[in-house]
Amino acid sequence: MWLQRLLVIPVLRLAGMIEPWEGSQTSLHALLAPEVEKQSGAYYSQIARYKDKASRKGGWPLSSPNPLAHDDAVAKRLWDASEVLVQAR
């Protein structure tokens, strides 16, 4: 255990590993923050993996990584295709 604390954990932290309490912050924010009610369907992340630098810092809420995520026509096509697949079984 001492070797793990001394060597492995610092290397993993440099690679981006976070503590459990840090990882829970996004879920807690989405659960407890009163402004979340007005942001239905928003993306929440502490550290974003977006290609554009402005979005990489994370935050609450983030813009959708895919502009089609809020396209009602695409959502309807997906729903219809899903219904066909479920009924086929």
C-alpha positions in Angstrom: 0.0 0.0 0.0 2.8 2.4 0.8 4.3 1.9 -2.6 1.0 2.6 -4.2 0.6 5.8 -2.3 4.1 6.9 -3.0 4.4 6.0 -6.7 1.3 4.9 -8.5 -1.3 7.4 -7.2 0.8 10.5 -8.1 1.4 9.2 -11.6 -2.3 8.5 -12.1 -3.2 12.0 -10.8 -0.9 13.4 -13.5 -2.7 11.3 -16.1 -6.0 12.9 -15.0 -7.4 10.6 -12.3 -9.5 12.4 -9.8 -10.6 11.5 -6.2 -14.1 10.1 -5.7 -15.3 13.2 -3.9 -14.1 15.3 -6.9 -15.9 13.0 -9.4 -19.2 13.3 -7.5 -19.3 17.1 -7.8 -21.0 17.1 -11.2 -23.7 14.7 -10.1 -24.3 16.6 -6.9 -24.6 19.9 -8.8 -27.1 18.4 -11.2 -29.1 17.0 -8.3 -29.0 20.0 -5.9 -28.5 23.2 -7.8 -31.8 25.2 -8.1 -30.9 26.6 -11.6 -30.7 23.1 -13.1 -34.5 23.0 -13.4 -34.2 25.7 -16.1 -31.5 23.9 -18.0 -33.3 20.6 -18.9 -31.2 18.5 -21.3 -28.0 20.3 -20.6 -24.6 18.7 -20.4 -22.6 18.8 -17.2 -18.9 18.0 -16.8 -16.0 19.0 -14.6 -13.5 18.4 -17.3 -14.8 18.5 -20.9 -13.1 16.5 -23.7 -14.2 18.9 -26.4 -12.0 19.7 -29.4 -12.5 23.5 -29.1 -10.4 25.1 -26.3 -13.2 27.3 -25.0 -15.2 24.3 -24.0 -12.4 22.2 -22.5 -12.4 23.8 -19.1 -15.7 22.1 -18.3 -18.4 23.8 -16.4 -22.1 23.8 -15.8 -23.9 23.7 -18.2 -21.8 22.9 -21.3 -23.0 23.4 -24.8 -23.9 20.2 -26.6 -21.0 18.4 -28.2 -23.2 17.6 -31.1 -25.6 20.2 -32.6 -27.9 17.4 -33.7 -28.6 16.5 -30.1 -31.3 19.1 -29.9 -32.7 18.5 -33.4 -36.3 17.4 -33.1 -36.5 15.9 -36.6 -33.5 13.7 -35.8 -34.9 12.7 -32.5 -38.2 11.6 -34.2 -36.3 9.6 -36.8 -34.4 7.8 -34.0 -37.6 7.1 -32.1 -39.3 5.7 -35.2 -36.4 3.5 -36.0 -36.2 2.3 -32.4 -39.9 1.4 -32.5 -39.5 -0.6 -35.7 -36.5 -2.5 -34.2 -38.4 -3.3 -30.9 -41.5 -4.5 -32.8 -39.4 -6.7 -35.0 -38.4 -8.9 -32.1 
